[in-house]
């Protein structure tokens, strides 16, 4: 889920940079597909449509330890 939040942020940033409309969700998404679906849809190939613009924008994180997956209050 940490990657999905990062990916959604990247896709939102890309959309705003390209002046594309960004629709804010009315409720907190419960699944990865519902989180990313507002940018890439839910049809087959949605993951590919999410990953390609992130990689092409040089936002792809190659080190999974760069993502904050642990609570900071430990």
N, CA and C of each residue as an Amber inpcrd file, in Angstrom:
protein
   222
   0.8220000  -1.1860000   0.0000000   0.0000000   0.0000000   0.0000000
   0.8700000   1.2560000   0.0000000   2.0630000   1.1720000   0.6080000
   2.9470000   2.3430000   0.6250000   3.3180000   2.7530000  -0.7930000
   3.5970000   1.7660000  -1.6500000   3.9230000   2.0980000  -3.0340000
   2.7290000   2.7220000  -3.7380000   1.5360000   2.2450000  -3.4630000
   0.3350000   2.7730000  -4.1200000   0.1230000   4.2400000  -3.7530000
   0.3580000   4.5980000  -2.5070000   0.2260000   5.9950000  -2.0880000
   1.2710000   6.8380000  -2.8070000   2.5030000   6.3450000  -2.8810000
   3.5620000   7.0500000  -3.6070000   3.1920000   7.1930000  -5.0820000
   2.7300000   6.1060000  -5.7040000   2.3710000   6.1220000  -7.1130000
   1.2260000   7.0950000  -7.3780000   0.2250000   7.1210000  -6.5120000
  -0.8960000   8.0480000  -6.6740000  -0.4060000   9.4930000  -6.5920000
   0.5130000   9.7520000  -5.6780000   1.0970000  11.0960000  -5.5830000
   1.8620000  11.4720000  -6.8370000   2.6140000  10.5250000  -7.3660000
   3.3490000  10.7680000  -8.6130000   2.3950000  11.0460000  -9.7640000
   1.3570000  10.2240000  -9.8960000   0.4040000  10.3970000 -10.9830000
  -0.3480000  11.7190000 -10.8480000  -0.6660000  12.1130000  -9.6290000
  -1.3280000  13.4020000  -9.4250000  -0.3970000  14.5470000  -9.8220000
   0.8660000  14.4430000  -9.4520000   1.8480000  15.4560000  -9.8100000
   2.0080000  15.5590000 -11.3240000   2.0890000  14.4240000 -11.9820000
   2.2150000  14.4060000 -13.4440000   0.9780000  15.0310000 -14.0890000
  -0.2010000  14.6770000 -13.5950000  -1.4410000  15.2150000 -14.1500000
  -1.5050000  16.7310000 -13.9910000  -1.1310000  17.2280000 -12.8280000
  -1.1580000  18.6710000 -12.6040000  -0.1270000  19.3840000 -13.4740000
   1.0360000  18.7630000 -13.6390000   2.0770000  19.3490000 -14.4740000
   1.6090000  19.4620000 -15.9210000   0.8490000  18.4790000 -16.3770000
   0.3390000  18.4760000 -17.7460000  -1.0110000  19.1880000 -17.8660000
  -1.4490000  19.7950000 -16.7590000  -2.7240000  20.5190000 -16.7090000
  -3.9160000  19.6390000 -17.0790000  -3.8910000  18.3950000 -16.6010000
  -5.0040000  17.4730000 -16.7690000  -5.9180000  17.5810000 -15.5580000
  -7.2050000  17.3290000 -15.7220000  -8.1000000  17.4280000 -14.5670000
  -7.8160000  16.3270000 -13.5500000  -7.7990000  16.7020000 -12.2880000
  -7.5790000  15.7500000 -11.1980000  -8.8130000  15.7750000 -10.3080000
  -9.4960000  14.6520000 -10.2180000 -10.7050000  14.5460000  -9.4070000
 -10.3220000  13.9860000  -8.0400000 -10.6630000  14.7130000  -7.0050000
 -10.3880000  14.2460000  -5.6510000 -11.4240000  13.1910000  -5.2680000
 -10.9980000  12.1060000  -4.6160000 -11.9640000  11.0710000  -4.2100000
 -12.8850000  11.6020000  -3.1160000 -14.1330000  11.1480000  -3.1310000
 -15.0840000  11.5950000  -2.1190000 -14.9180000  10.8260000  -0.7980000
 -14.3200000   9.6390000  -0.8740000 -14.0690000   8.8330000   0.3180000
 -12.6530000   8.2660000   0.2260000 -12.1110000   7.8770000   1.3530000
 -10.7680000   7.3070000   1.3710000 -10.7770000   5.9540000   0.6580000
  -9.9190000   5.7790000  -0.3700000  -9.8740000   4.5020000  -1.1040000
  -9.4320000   3.3580000  -0.1980000 -10.0270000   2.1860000  -0.3940000
  -9.7320000   1.0250000   0.4300000  -8.7960000   0.0330000  -0.2490000
  -8.6540000   0.1170000  -1.5720000  -7.7960000  -0.8160000  -2.2990000
  -6.8260000  -0.0290000  -3.1770000  -5.7780000  -0.7130000  -3.6070000
  -4.7990000  -0.0950000  -4.5020000  -5.4770000   0.3280000  -5.7980000
  -6.3240000  -0.5320000  -6.3420000  -6.9850000  -0.2040000  -7.6010000
  -7.8980000   1.0120000  -7.4500000  -8.5920000   1.1250000  -6.3410000
  -9.4530000   2.2980000  -6.1680000  -8.6360000   3.5680000  -5.9580000
  -7.4460000   3.4370000  -5.3840000  -6.5630000   4.5890000  -5.1910000
  -5.9890000   5.0690000  -6.5180000  -5.5190000   4.1400000  -7.3410000
  -4.9020000   4.4950000  -8.6130000  -5.9070000   4.5780000  -9.7560000
  -7.0740000   3.9860000  -9.5680000  -8.0590000   3.9120000 -10.6350000
  -8.5420000   5.2520000 -11.1400000  -8.5300000   6.2690000 -10.3000000
  -8.9850000   7.5820000 -10.7610000  -8.0290000   8.1830000 -11.7780000
  -6.7980000   7.6700000 -11.8490000  -5.8310000   8.1430000 -12.8310000
  -5.7420000   7.2200000 -14.0420000  -5.8320000   5.9100000 -13.8180000
  -5.5540000   4.9530000 -14.9000000  -6.7320000   4.0680000 -15.2530000
  -7.8520000   4.1900000 -14.5590000  -9.0030000   3.3440000 -14.8330000
  -8.8650000   1.9820000 -14.1820000  -9.8570000   1.1330000 -14.3930000
  -9.8220000  -0.1880000 -13.7620000  -9.8650000  -1.3270000 -14.7630000
  -9.7050000  -1.0240000 -16.0350000  -9.6950000  -2.0620000 -17.0670000
  -8.3680000  -2.8180000 -17.0260000  -8.3290000  -3.9390000 -17.7150000
  -7.1030000  -4.7490000 -17.7760000  -5.9290000  -3.8740000 -18.2180000
  -4.7810000  -4.0750000 -17.5960000  -3.5770000  -3.3130000 -17.9200000
  -3.4310000  -2.0480000 -17.0810000  -4.2130000  -1.9300000 -15.9980000
  -4.1650000  -0.7080000 -15.1910000  -2.8040000  -0.5000000 -14.5480000
  -2.1410000  -1.5880000 -14.1460000  -0.8370000  -1.4410000 -13.5020000
   0.1930000  -0.8980000 -14.4870000   0.1560000  -1.3900000 -15.7030000
   1.0630000  -0.8920000 -16.7450000   0.8180000   0.5970000 -16.9860000
  -0.4450000   0.9960000 -17.0190000  -0.7700000   2.4050000 -17.2450000
  -0.3550000   3.2730000 -16.0640000  -0.2190000   2.6950000 -14.8830000
   0.2410000   3.4490000 -13.7120000   1.7620000   3.5560000 -13.6940000
   2.4430000   2.4800000 -14.0320000   3.9030000   2.4310000 -13.9180000
   4.6010000   3.2370000 -15.0170000   4.1180000   3.1520000 -16.2400000
   4.8070000   3.7860000 -17.3760000   5.0160000   5.2910000 -17.1920000
   4.0030000   6.0860000 -16.8570000   4.2660000   7.5270000 -16.7110000
   5.1830000   7.8410000 -15.5340000   5.1310000   7.0350000 -14.4780000
   6.0140000   7.2620000 -13.3310000   7.4610000   7.0150000 -13.7460000
   7.7000000   5.9270000 -14.4480000   9.0630000   5.6160000 -14.8950000
   9.5470000   6.6360000 -15.9210000   8.6890000   7.0160000 -16.8500000
   9.0840000   7.9720000 -17.8860000   9.3230000   9.3640000 -17.3270000
   8.7720000   9.6720000 -16.1750000   8.9930000  10.9680000 -15.5320000
  10.1740000  10.9330000 -14.5740000  10.8970000   9.8210000 -14.5620000
  12.0710000   9.6260000 -13.6950000  11.7110000   9.7160000 -12.2160000
  10.5030000   9.2530000 -11.8710000  10.0700000   9.2270000 -10.4770000
  10.0770000   7.8170000  -9.9010000  10.5080000   6.8420000 -10.6900000
  10.5030000   5.4540000 -10.2560000  11.5510000   5.2570000  -9.1750000
  11.1530000   4.7220000  -8.0370000  12.0620000   4.4700000  -6.9230000
  12.6110000   3.0600000  -7.0840000  13.9250000   2.9420000  -7.2580000
  14.5240000   1.6180000  -7.4580000  14.8970000   0.9540000  -6.1440000
  14.9710000   1.7200000  -5.0760000  15.3050000   1.1770000  -3.7640000
  14.0440000   1.1680000  -2.9100000  13.4680000  -0.0190000  -2.6440000
  12.2140000  -0.0430000  -1.8860000  12.3530000   0.5070000  -0.4730000
  13.5750000   0.6280000   0.0260000  13.7690000   1.1490000   1.3700000
  13.6870000   2.6690000   1.4050000  13.5590000   3.3090000   0.2440000
  13.3630000   4.7590000   0.1990000  11.9510000   5.1410000   0.5930000
  11.0300000   4.2050000   0.4810000   9.6450000   4.4880000   0.8220000
   9.4350000   4.3090000   2.3240000   8.7400000   5.2310000   2.9550000
   8.5020000   5.1050000   4.3990000   7.4020000   4.0760000   4.6670000
   7.8130000   2.8430000   4.9310000   6.8450000   1.7860000   5.1810000
   6.7330000   1.4490000   6.6610000   7.6090000   1.9820000   7.4720000
   7.5670000   1.7340000   8.9080000   7.0350000   2.9780000   9.6120000
   6.2880000   2.8120000  10.6680000   5.8270000   3.9710000  11.4210000
   7.0080000   4.7500000  11.9860000   6.9390000   6.0580000  11.9900000
   8.0350000   6.8750000  12.4810000   8.1200000   6.8870000  14.0040000
   7.0630000   6.4770000  14.6800000   7.0370000   6.5460000  16.1410000
   7.5470000   5.2860000  16.8370000   8.2730000   4.4370000  16.1340000
   8.7860000   3.2010000  16.7640000   9.9110000   3.4940000  17.7150000
